[in-house]
Amino acid sequence: MAKFGFLSVLEEELEKHLDVDFAIDWDKKNHAVEVVVVLEAQNQSEVEVIDDSAEVSKEDIVFEDFVLFYNPAKSKFDPEDYLVAIPYEPKKGLSREFLAYFAKTLNEVTTEGLSDLMDFLQDDTIPEFALKWDEQAFEKGQEALEEKEWHGYPRY
């Protein structure tokens, strides 16, 4: 039987604080947890958009971005594939307080991102769209956290 550790807490905090759709993928072999956030926007002006696969479309936009929680000693990944990659402590895991702070920050990023996506669809002068994660602001806010309730990496 699996012990879901910080996975359960992560899901609870995302459900509580995140206003967009999301999914969580536990990659057991890579000792990592991936969070997918989904932004959706109507392309009412039928602006031609080129996606990351170089396909042109005038359809409504479904934009996905990814966050990775990883084991610094065991996980292998390309940081360019993620909005942000966050290490967890192999023995301790992550605290509920940190995961709540992360979920609130991710909600701010996706809320701003949805606004930016709408601007992108309405303004020809904006060449591309991407979510923006402010690592310095996140780390600064993290310094004020009092982390008390720790949850380990999931076990199976």
N, C-alpha and C positions, 0 to 999 in steps of 0.2 A: 504494500500500500504506500502511496506517495505521501510525503509530508511537504506541503506546498510552501512553507516558509514565507519569505517576503513576497512571493507571487500573489498570495491571497490578499495581503495588505496592500500591495500595489494596485490590484484590481479594485479593492474597496475605495482607495483614495482617488483613483481615476474616475470611478463612477460618481463619487461625491463631488469632485471639483472640475471635471472636464466636460465642456459643452459640445464637443464634436465626437463623432464615432471613433472607436478605437478597437484594436485587437491586441492580444498578448500572445506571443509565441515563445515557448520554452524550448531552447535548443540544448538538450541534455548533453549531446556529444561535445559541443563547443563551450559548455559551462556558461551559457549566456541566456539572457532574456531580452527579447525584442518587443518593443511597443510600436505599433503602427497607428498613426493618426490619419484620419481621412477628412479632407475638406471638400465640400461640394458647392459648386456655384453654377447658376444658370448663365449660359452664354447667349443672352438675348440679342446681342448685336451680331451674332454669328461671326465673331472674330476668328480668323484662322490662327490656330495655335499649333506649334510644333512641340511634340512631347519628347521625353528623353530617349525614345526609340526612333526619333526622326520621322514620326508619322504626323501628317497634317490633318487637323480635324476642326470642324466648326460646331461640334457637339457640346453639350454641357460638360463642365469640367469636374472631374473627380481626381483630386490631388492627394497623394499619399506621401508621408515622410516617416522616417524611422528613428527610434531612439534605442540605444543598446545599453544594457547593464551587463558588465562583463567581469570575468575573473582575470586580474592583471597577469597572473602566472600561467593560465591555461588557455584562455580564449584567443582565437585568431580571427582578425577581421580587418577590413579597410575602413579607416575613419572617414574617408570621403563618402562612404555609402550611408552615413548617418547624420542627422541633424545634430546630435550630440551622443557621445559614448561616455558612459559613467561607470567607473570601476566600483565593485563592491568588495568589502573585506571578506576573504574566503572563509574565515572562521566565524566572524560576527554577522555578516550579511549587511543589511541596511536597516535603519531605524524607521519606525512609523512616522516620526516627526520629519525626517528627511523625505520620505516618500510623499507625505502630505504637501510639503514645500515644493517638491518636484512637480506634483500634479497641478498645484496652483500656478506655478511658473509656466508649465506646458500649456495650461489653459490661456494664460496671458499671451503666449507666443502664437497659439492657434487663433485666438480672437483677433489679434493684430494681423495675423497672416490672412485671415478671411477677408478683412478689410482691404489689405494689399492686393489680394487676388481679384477682388471686385474692381479696384482701381486699374489693375493690369488689363482687365477685360474691356475697360471703358476708355483707356488712354493709350493711343498709338505710340506715344513717346517713351513708354516704359518697355524696355527690351525683353525683360525676363522676370519670372516670379520665383521666389524661394522663401521658405520660412527662415526667420532669423533668430538664432539662439545667442544671447549675450552671456558668454561664459564668465566674464568678469563680474557682471551684476549678479549672476547666479551664485558664484563663489562668495561674493560679499554678503549676500543675504543668508547664505548657509552658515556663515560665521556666527550669526546671532541665534542659531538653533540650539536648543537644549535637548540633546538626543538621549532618551531614556529607555524606550521600548524597542529592543533589537530583535530582528527576525532573520534567521539564517537563510543561506541559499537552499532552495528546495532539494529534497532527497527523495529518491524512489527506490 
